[in-house]
Amino acid sequence: MTLGATRPLTAPLLHDGRAWPLGATVRDGGVNFAVFAQHATAVELCLFDDDGLVEVARVPLPARSADVWHGFLPEARAGLIYGLRAHGPWRPDHGHRYNPYKLLLDPWAREIVGRYAWHPSQFAADADHPQHMNQVDNAARALKGRVIDDAWDWQGDRRVLRPLDDTVIYEVHLRSMTRLMPGVPQAHRGTYLGLASPAAIAHLQRLGVTALSILPVHQHIDEQRLVEHGLVNHWGYNTIGFFCPDPRYATAHDGRTARDEFRTMVQTLHAAGIEVLLDVVYNHTAEGDERGPTISFRGLDHRAWYRLTGELPARCINDTGCGNTLDLRHPRVLQLVLDSLRYWVQEMHVDGFRFDLAPVLGRGDHGFDRHHPFFVAVMQDPVLAGVKLIAEPWDIGPGGYQLGGFPHGWLEWNDRFRDTARAFWLGGDATRGQFAQRLAASSDIFQPRGRTPAESVNYVVSHDGYTLHDLVSYDLRHNEANLEDNRDGHAHNLSWNCGWEGETGDPRVLMLRARLKRALLATTLLAQGTPMLAAGDELGHTQQGNNNPYCQDNAITWIDWSRADDELIAFTAHVIGLRRRLHPLGARWYTGLANAHGRDDLAWLRRTGAPFNAEQWTARGLRILGAWIGSPGGGGAPLLLLVNAREFDAPFMLPAGRWLGLLDTTQPDGRWAGAAPAAGGVSVVLPSRSLWLMEDLEGPTR
């Protein structure tokens, strides 16, 4: 008999099968099941009807190889719905939480059946007596896996493999990006196909961005508190399916459609020359702390999957702020992460990853270790070779701030760039020396560690915090819609409302805000390193002052294209075009020394044209400086970058040369408004709160 989508099964006969690969694999006329459960005494395979509601068979996996239980089901095929039950000690005080009344999702499942429902039966411990087992069966409500046929015709698609020095990252939530986007078919708005629509592609190509960093699309669960308040986890940092694109972003909310449409999106973006980077969450799972539900990992081997306190193994270590912390010291946990990464590269053709709370991945017995087995494994893996790897270099655990501490080849989100750029332009505490270091790829942080300039991901705004528009419109966060009494989100935003909190019609305030937005965008895009923009910042997107809208899948986060600032879009495209054409600050570290022809590769200038002394670098009130770039990354004529972050116009003495203006951030579109090129040795008026980029028409080229 054939076992699959239509025929119920009452007494299946399992052969021993094999212990690899983990998960459910179609092979040799049947399906092989392999499950990691190190401390279990038995693992049962449970099969379900076509709807995944009725358990029609339950049989122990017959073989065990080391810490993997396995069995082979002849005649089974793709479409079979299954779950697992694990037997073992119920000793929460020892870190063991086995409960055979709880149906468990296979951690290696390629498709998840059902939508998670918060219900008392989903918890392994008794609600009134947490040390006792909850003996209510949850099978009807539990998430299950579906065996899949993963064939897909990629039609010759290949990764884009764009060099880092030509990369401009655009961080995007695919639903927020296209939910209100004109030109996107209504059925495709907020979906994988919406991001692949001609309208979305046209906007990305107009900007000139080269890579999308897409907020999590791994299948995730909405936390109980959010569900009870009618909210959702919009950002998606609560993963339960590390191999599954979330069906909520597909036109039909099922796993197969999600896989097909995700792949179509990748193909389409690749055809447009745009790389796809996924924001991934391998630091914790959606099961929460020891009081959380038992969905998958906890029931199979709580003690192996999670880091537990040594003196009290009943408790989860919470280095993530999300209740639990995955323990990559265990080979099988490390294997899950590597298998998942390889799956998304090989089967889904993604070009790289941004790792949420990445220090967790490198935590050993004594804190963060840049030589952790995870980093070593990734470095030597032939599948992962060449993909872009980006770390969010902090978590909330001890020693969790690790900016600059990741291995060579890893990019890192540079919050020092973010904070210094904000403070310098918006009146915070920053010196010219600090600002110059950030412009030079934070050489004080990355260069001593043998890192390259491109490994600094420079940004002023990301999904986490204010939008660019709100950064210059609000002094205080306005997160009331999150229903946490406005206590959540960052309190230290380094923002400035320009004299009026929130929206206003005052033309002077609006003009100042627009000028500051352009200056911040230009600073991000022209600095040495790899620039990252947040979707919507190029058109004036607002979240109404909410700096933590993780639970807002509504008009707060959806980009309102009807209010898009077309001049700001044109400005952003102009600056990106200048960056990609000129590479003003190149891909190597500058020395500040003259070459054999007496030409400095990079020199920092005061407004008198003279170099800085030590005291002038550290003076906090002086926010005017110039960078004479004798060796631009693009190999052309010398460039001059002039910055005036003060509230008044100031004279600046141009160095020798004949200077043609390329960028003036006081102009709405960034185009140079001056007439003829300016001669060196002449003092020009540098407008307040502005950035200029100029090219020497007489200077030598390499």
BELHULIN-V501138 format. One record per residue. N is the residue number from 0. PSI is psi in degrees with one decimal (999 if undefined). OMEGA is omega in whole degrees, -180 to 180 (* if undefined). Layout:
N_PSI_OMEGA ; N_PSI_OMEGA
This chain:
0_152.3_-180 ; 1_129.1_-179 ; 2_127.0_-179 ; 3_-126.1_-168 ; 4_-15.1_-171 ; 5_-27.9_-170 ; 6_119.7_177 ; 7_154.5_-175 ; 8_131.8_-178 ; 9_-29.5_-177 ; 10_71.5_-178 ; 11_149.1_176 ; 12_116.8_-180 ; 13_132.1_169 ; 14_170.4_-177 ; 15_-37.1_-178 ; 16_-151.8_-178 ; 17_163.4_-172 ; 18_6.0_-179 ; 19_154.2_-12 ; 20_161.3_178 ; 21_150.4_-177 ; 22_-161.2_179 ; 23_122.2_-174 ; 24_126.1_176 ; 25_125.6_179 ; 26_150.3_169 ; 27_39.9_177 ; 28_20.7_179 ; 29_-160.6_-180 ; 30_130.5_176 ; 31_134.0_178 ; 32_131.4_178 ; 33_127.8_-171 ; 34_128.9_175 ; 35_122.6_176 ; 36_81.1_-169 ; 37_-43.4_-174 ; 38_7.1_180 ; 39_153.4_174 ; 40_-16.6_176 ; 41_150.4_175 ; 42_129.9_-179 ; 43_141.2_172 ; 44_127.7_-179 ; 45_129.3_-179 ; 46_147.9_-172 ; 47_164.0_178 ; 48_-178.5_-175 ; 49_-28.6_-178 ; 50_-5.7_-179 ; 51_21.6_-177 ; 52_-35.2_-175 ; 53_125.7_177 ; 54_117.0_-175 ; 55_-11.3_179 ; 56_149.7_176 ; 57_125.9_-176 ; 58_138.5_179 ; 59_142.1_169 ; 60_126.2_-166 ; 61_-17.4_-172 ; 62_153.5_176 ; 63_129.1_175 ; 64_108.2_-175 ; 65_-115.3_-176 ; 66_14.8_-178 ; 67_127.0_174 ; 68_140.7_-175 ; 69_160.3_178 ; 70_157.1_-179 ; 71_128.2_-180 ; 72_103.7_-179 ; 73_150.4_175 ; 74_-4.1_176 ; 75_159.5_-177 ; 76_178.8_179 ; 77_143.4_-178 ; 78_-18.3_-180 ; 79_132.1_179 ; 80_132.8_-173 ; 81_161.5_172 ; 82_-177.6_-176 ; 83_151.3_170 ; 84_134.6_-177 ; 85_132.1_176 ; 86_146.6_179 ; 87_-171.2_-176 ; 88_136.3_168 ; 89_88.8_-180 ; 90_75.7_180 ; 91_-31.9_-180 ; 92_-19.4_176 ; 93_6.0_179 ; 94_10.5_-180 ; 95_128.0_-176 ; 96_47.4_179 ; 97_133.6_-179 ; 98_102.3_-176 ; 99_-6.8_176 ; 100_-7.2_-178 ; 101_118.8_175 ; 102_135.7_-172 ; 103_141.6_175 ; 104_135.2_175 ; 105_122.3_179 ; 106_-24.1_180 ; 107_14.3_-179 ; 108_137.0_178 ; 109_-11.9_175 ; 110_138.6_-178 ; 111_131.8_180 ; 112_131.4_178 ; 113_168.2_175 ; 114_133.3_-172 ; 115_133.2_178 ; 116_125.8_177 ; 117_119.6_-175 ; 118_147.7_-179 ; 119_-28.2_-178 ; 120_-14.4_-178 ; 121_-4.8_-178 ; 122_134.9_-177 ; 123_-28.5_-179 ; 124_148.6_177 ; 125_134.2_-175 ; 126_-37.4_-177 ; 127_-26.3_-179 ; 128_83.8_-172 ; 129_-20.6_178 ; 130_-5.8_-180 ; 131_150.2_179 ; 132_136.9_173 ; 133_114.3_-173 ; 134_23.2_174 ; 135_124.7_-178 ; 136_138.0_-176 ; 137_11.9_-170 ; 138_-38.4_-176 ; 139_-30.1_-177 ; 140_-15.3_-172 ; 141_152.4_171 ; 142_141.7_178 ; 143_166.1_173 ; 144_155.9_173 ; 145_132.9_175 ; 146_133.2_-175 ; 147_155.5_166 ; 148_112.4_-169 ; 149_22.6_-179 ; 150_143.0_179 ; 151_135.1_178 ; 152_105.4_-178 ; 153_-7.9_175 ; 154_43.8_175 ; 155_8.2_-179 ; 156_141.2_177 ; 157_155.8_174 ; 158_150.8_-175 ; 159_-37.6_178 ; 160_50.9_179 ; 161_135.3_179 ; 162_150.5_-179 ; 163_-38.8_-176 ; 164_-5.2_176 ; 165_13.7_-173 ; 166_131.4_171 ; 167_115.9_-174 ; 168_141.2_179 ; 169_107.2_-179 ; 170_130.3_-170 ; 171_140.6_165 ; 172_118.0_-169 ; 173_-29.6_178 ; 174_-47.1_-179 ; 175_-32.9_-177 ; 176_-44.6_-169 ; 177_3.4_-177 ; 178_-33.9_-179 ; 179_17.8_-171 ; 180_121.3_177 ; 181_147.9_-179 ; 182_-14.9_176 ; 183_127.1_178 ; 184_141.4_-175 ; 185_-41.8_-178 ; 186_-18.8_-177 ; 187_-5.1_-177 ; 188_132.6_180 ; 189_18.1_-176 ; 190_174.8_174 ; 191_-43.7_-179 ; 192_-29.0_177 ; 193_-40.1_179 ; 194_-20.9_178 ; 195_5.4_-177 ; 196_154.8_176 ; 197_-35.5_-180 ; 198_-44.7_180 ; 199_-43.3_180 ; 200_-41.1_-179 ; 201_-41.0_179 ; 202_-44.5_-179 ; 203_-40.8_180 ; 204_-34.1_176 ; 205_-42.1_179 ; 206_-40.1_-176 ; 207_13.2_176 ; 208_152.4_-174 ; 209_-13.8_-177 ; 210_136.3_174 ; 211_126.9_170 ; 212_103.0_-171 ; 213_125.5_177 ; 214_159.7_-166 ; 215_132.2_173 ; 216_-2.2_171 ; 217_143.0_-176 ; 218_131.8_-175 ; 219_173.4_-177 ; 220_142.3_173 ; 221_128.9_-178 ; 222_154.4_-174 ; 223_-42.4_-179 ; 224_-40.1_-180 ; 225_-45.2_-180 ; 226_-42.4_-179 ; 227_-24.2_180 ; 228_10.2_178 ; 229_22.4_180 ; 230_175.4_179 ; 231_160.9_172 ; 232_90.0_-174 ; 233_-38.3_-178 ; 234_-33.5_174 ; 235_17.3_-180 ; 236_58.3_-178 ; 237_62.9_-167 ; 238_142.1_169 ; 239_-21.7_-179 ; 240_98.7_-174 ; 241_-2.8_178 ; 242_8.8_-168 ; 243_116.6_170 ; 244_136.2_-172 ; 245_126.1_-180 ; 246_-17.8_-178 ; 247_-13.7_178 ; 248_13.9_177 ; 249_159.0_-180 ; 250_-30.7_170 ; 251_130.8_-169 ; 252_62.5_175 ; 253_160.7_-173 ; 254_-41.5_-178 ; 255_-43.5_178 ; 256_-40.4_180 ; 257_-44.3_179 ; 258_-47.0_-177 ; 259_-43.6_-177 ; 260_-32.3_174 ; 261_-45.2_-179 ; 262_-37.7_176 ; 263_-41.3_177 ; 264_-47.6_-179 ; 265_-46.7_178 ; 266_-45.5_-176 ; 267_-42.8_178 ; 268_-40.3_177 ; 269_-41.6_179 ; 270_-26.2_177 ; 271_4.0_179 ; 272_20.2_-175 ; 273_128.8_178 ; 274_156.0_179 ; 275_115.0_177 ; 276_133.6_-179 ; 277_134.3_170 ; 278_118.4_-173 ; 279_150.8_-172 ; 280_88.2_178 ; 281_17.9_-179 ; 282_-23.0_178 ; 283_173.3_175 ; 284_174.4_-177 ; 285_2.8_-178 ; 286_-10.6_178 ; 287_-161.1_-177 ; 288_-169.6_-175 ; 289_-14.9_177 ; 290_-2.4_-175 ; 291_179.5_-178 ; 292_163.3_174 ; 293_107.5_-175 ; 294_-38.1_-173 ; 295_-81.3_-171 ; 296_-46.0_-177 ; 297_-41.7_-177 ; 298_-24.9_179 ; 299_-36.8_178 ; 300_78.0_-178 ; 301_-41.5_-174 ; 302_-28.6_-180 ; 303_-38.8_-173 ; 304_-35.3_-171 ; 305_148.9_172 ; 306_125.9_-179 ; 307_152.8_179 ; 308_132.5_-175 ; 309_-41.4_-177 ; 310_-16.1_-179 ; 311_76.8_-173 ; 312_-3.5_174 ; 313_-16.4_-175 ; 314_142.8_175 ; 315_139.6_169 ; 316_134.5_-174 ; 317_69.8_177 ; 318_-2.1_-176 ; 319_-16.9_-174 ; 320_7.0_-177 ; 321_12.2_174 ; 322_-42.4_-180 ; 323_168.4_179 ; 324_119.7_177 ; 325_142.3_-174 ; 326_91.4_-178 ; 327_3.9_170 ; 328_-24.1_-180 ; 329_130.6_-177 ; 330_-35.6_-178 ; 331_-33.0_175 ; 332_-43.8_174 ; 333_-39.3_179 ; 334_-40.1_178 ; 335_-47.0_-178 ; 336_-45.8_-179 ; 337_-42.2_178 ; 338_-41.1_180 ; 339_-46.1_179 ; 340_-45.5_-180 ; 341_-37.8_179 ; 342_-45.3_-177 ; 343_-26.6_176 ; 344_-47.5_-174 ; 345_-46.0_-172 ; 346_-21.7_-178 ; 347_-4.5_171 ; 348_29.0_178 ; 349_159.8_-172 ; 350_-5.9_-180 ; 351_-178.0_-173 ; 352_146.8_168 ; 353_120.8_-172 ; 354_114.7_178 ; 355_135.2_178 ; 356_54.7_-170 ; 357_-26.0_177 ; 358_-26.1_177 ; 359_-36.1_-177 ; 360_-22.0_-179 ; 361_19.7_-180 ; 362_119.9_176 ; 363_-152.4_-179 ; 364_-23.9_-174 ; 365_40.3_178 ; 366_-165.0_-176 ; 367_138.8_-179 ; 368_112.3_-179 ; 369_-8.3_175 ; 370_18.3_179 ; 371_148.3_179 ; 372_-29.9_178 ; 373_-48.4_-179 ; 374_-39.1_178 ; 375_-44.3_-179 ; 376_-43.2_180 ; 377_-41.6_-176 ; 378_-35.8_-175 ; 379_0.4_-175 ; 380_120.4_-177 ; 381_-26.8_178 ; 382_-37.9_-176 ; 383_-5.5_179 ; 384_129.2_176 ; 385_-11.6_177 ; 386_154.0_179 ; 387_130.4_-179 ; 388_118.1_-175 ; 389_127.0_-180 ; 390_136.3_159 ; 391_104.8_-162 ; 392_41.9_176 ; 393_149.7_165 ; 394_-174.8_-175 ; 395_5.7_179 ; 396_175.8_179 ; 397_131.8_-179 ; 398_29.7_-172 ; 399_-12.2_179 ; 400_113.5_-171 ; 401_31.9_178 ; 402_125.7_-179 ; 403_-6.5_-174 ; 404_1.8_-178 ; 405_163.9_-177 ; 406_158.5_175 ; 407_137.2_-179 ; 408_-21.6_177 ; 409_136.8_169 ; 410_154.9_-180 ; 411_135.4_170 ; 412_125.9_-175 ; 413_93.4_180 ; 414_-19.1_174 ; 415_-39.4_174 ; 416_-48.8_-179 ; 417_-51.6_-174 ; 418_-38.7_180 ; 419_-43.4_179 ; 420_-43.0_178 ; 421_-49.2_-177 ; 422_-41.2_-176 ; 423_-43.3_-176 ; 424_-27.4_-171 ; 425_15.7_171 ; 426_16.4_178 ; 427_-166.6_-176 ; 428_101.8_179 ; 429_145.5_178 ; 430_166.6_176 ; 431_-36.8_179 ; 432_-42.2_178 ; 433_-42.6_-180 ; 434_-42.4_179 ; 435_-39.5_177 ; 436_-39.7_179 ; 437_-39.0_177 ; 438_-31.3_-179 ; 439_44.4_173 ; 440_32.6_-179 ; 441_56.5_-177 ; 442_-27.1_178 ; 443_-22.9_-178 ; 444_-47.3_-171 ; 445_-38.1_-174 ; 446_-43.7_-180 ; 447_-19.9_-179 ; 448_9.7_178 ; 449_21.8_-180 ; 450_167.2_179 ; 451_156.8_-180 ; 452_-37.2_-176 ; 453_-15.2_-178 ; 454_-7.3_172 ; 455_112.8_175 ; 456_109.2_-175 ; 457_127.9_179 ; 458_152.9_173 ; 459_-27.4_-179 ; 460_140.0_171 ; 461_-174.2_178 ; 462_-27.0_-173 ; 463_92.0_-179 ; 464_-163.8_179 ; 465_152.2_163 ; 466_168.7_179 ; 467_-42.0_179 ; 468_-43.9_-178 ; 469_-27.0_178 ; 470_-32.3_180 ; 471_15.0_-178 ; 472_-12.3_-175 ; 473_133.3_170 ; 474_-26.6_-175 ; 475_147.2_176 ; 476_151.2_-180 ; 477_77.0_-172 ; 478_25.4_-176 ; 479_-32.3_-178 ; 480_-16.3_179 ; 481_-8.0_176 ; 482_36.4_175 ; 483_28.4_178 ; 484_31.3_177 ; 485_26.1_179 ; 486_-17.0_-176 ; 487_168.3_179 ; 488_167.6_-178 ; 489_139.9_172 ; 490_-21.8_-178 ; 491_87.4_-173 ; 492_-14.9_-177 ; 493_36.7_-179 ; 494_172.1_176 ; 495_128.6_-177 ; 496_3.9_178 ; 497_26.2_174 ; 498_-5.1_180 ; 499_127.3_-178 ; 500_116.5_176 ; 501_-159.3_-175 ; 502_146.3_-179 ; 503_159.9_174 ; 504_3.9_-178 ; 505_116.9_-176 ; 506_-31.0_180 ; 507_-41.4_178 ; 508_-43.6_-180 ; 509_-39.6_179 ; 510_-41.9_179 ; 511_-44.4_179 ; 512_-43.1_-179 ; 513_-41.3_-179 ; 514_-40.1_180 ; 515_-38.1_177 ; 516_-43.3_-180 ; 517_-39.4_179 ; 518_-40.7_180 ; 519_-40.3_177 ; 520_-45.2_-179 ; 521_-39.3_178 ; 522_-44.8_-180 ; 523_-44.0_-171 ; 524_-25.2_-177 ; 525_-12.8_-179 ; 526_155.6_175 ; 527_138.9_-175 ; 528_-166.4_180 ; 529_115.8_-176 ; 530_148.5_175 ; 531_129.7_173 ; 532_151.5_172 ; 533_134.4_-177 ; 534_131.5_179 ; 535_-19.1_180 ; 536_-23.7_180 ; 537_-2.0_-178 ; 538_9.0_175 ; 539_27.4_180 ; 540_134.0_177 ; 541_146.4_172 ; 542_25.0_175 ; 543_34.4_178 ; 544_3.6_177 ; 545_118.0_-178 ; 546_14.8_177 ; 547_55.4_-172 ; 548_42.4_-177 ; 549_-21.0_-175 ; 550_18.7_-175 ; 551_92.7_174 ; 552_75.6_-173 ; 553_-163.6_-175 ; 554_-16.5_177 ; 555_-40.5_-176 ; 556_-22.4_-179 ; 557_130.5_179 ; 558_124.9_-179 ; 559_93.8_-176 ; 560_-19.6_179 ; 561_-19.1_180 ; 562_16.8_-176 ; 563_137.0_178 ; 564_99.0_-175 ; 565_-32.8_178 ; 566_-37.7_179 ; 567_-35.9_174 ; 568_-46.4_180 ; 569_-39.9_178 ; 570_-48.8_-178 ; 571_-43.7_178 ; 572_-38.9_179 ; 573_-44.6_-179 ; 574_-41.6_177 ; 575_-40.6_178 ; 576_-42.0_177 ; 577_-43.0_-180 ; 578_-49.1_-175 ; 579_-26.1_179 ; 580_-40.4_-171 ; 581_-25.7_-173 ; 582_63.5_-170 ; 583_-49.4_176 ; 584_116.6_-164 ; 585_-164.5_-173 ; 586_4.9_178 ; 587_162.3_178 ; 588_139.2_176 ; 589_150.2_-179 ; 590_-25.4_-173 ; 591_12.3_-178 ; 592_156.9_179 ; 593_147.8_175 ; 594_-168.4_-176 ; 595_-20.5_-180 ; 596_8.5_179 ; 597_18.7_-176 ; 598_118.5_177 ; 599_142.8_174 ; 600_-30.7_177 ; 601_129.5_178 ; 602_136.0_179 ; 603_133.5_-171 ; 604_141.9_166 ; 605_172.5_-177 ; 606_-11.7_173 ; 607_-5.5_-176 ; 608_-7.5_-180 ; 609_158.1_177 ; 610_166.3_-180 ; 611_149.1_164 ; 612_176.0_-173 ; 613_-43.2_-178 ; 614_-37.3_-179 ; 615_-26.5_176 ; 616_-35.8_-171 ; 617_-2.8_178 ; 618_127.6_-172 ; 619_-20.6_-177 ; 620_-10.8_-175 ; 621_112.9_-173 ; 622_36.4_178 ; 623_128.5_179 ; 624_162.5_176 ; 625_151.7_175 ; 626_112.9_175 ; 627_113.0_-174 ; 628_98.3_-178 ; 629_-22.5_-179 ; 630_77.3_178 ; 631_152.3_-180 ; 632_-29.0_180 ; 633_-5.3_175 ; 634_12.1_-178 ; 635_-156.3_-180 ; 636_160.1_177 ; 637_149.7_180 ; 638_156.2_178 ; 639_122.5_177 ; 640_118.6_-178 ; 641_136.1_-175 ; 642_129.6_173 ; 643_101.7_180 ; 644_9.2_178 ; 645_170.6_-177 ; 646_6.3_180 ; 647_154.3_174 ; 648_153.9_-178 ; 649_144.0_176 ; 650_148.0_177 ; 651_127.8_-179 ; 652_117.0_-180 ; 653_140.4_175 ; 654_172.4_-179 ; 655_142.5_180 ; 656_-172.5_177 ; 657_105.5_-162 ; 658_121.2_177 ; 659_125.9_179 ; 660_132.9_178 ; 661_-29.0_-176 ; 662_132.7_175 ; 663_108.2_-174 ; 664_-5.7_174 ; 665_-15.8_180 ; 666_135.9_-176 ; 667_-36.5_-180 ; 668_-0.4_179 ; 669_-5.0_-178 ; 670_147.5_-179 ; 671_128.6_-176 ; 672_-13.3_-178 ; 673_168.2_-179 ; 674_-96.7_-175 ; 675_159.2_174 ; 676_151.3_-179 ; 677_141.7_-179 ; 678_146.4_175 ; 679_154.8_-178 ; 680_2.7_-180 ; 681_141.4_177 ; 682_127.1_177 ; 683_158.8_178 ; 684_114.1_178 ; 685_115.7_-174 ; 686_157.1_177 ; 687_147.4_175 ; 688_56.0_-177 ; 689_161.1_174 ; 690_130.7_176 ; 691_147.1_168 ; 692_127.4_-177 ; 693_155.4_-180 ; 694_137.5_-179 ; 695_110.9_-179 ; 696_-17.5_-179 ; 697_-9.9_-175 ; 698_154.5_178 ; 699_153.6_174 ; 700_153.3_-179 ; 701_999_*
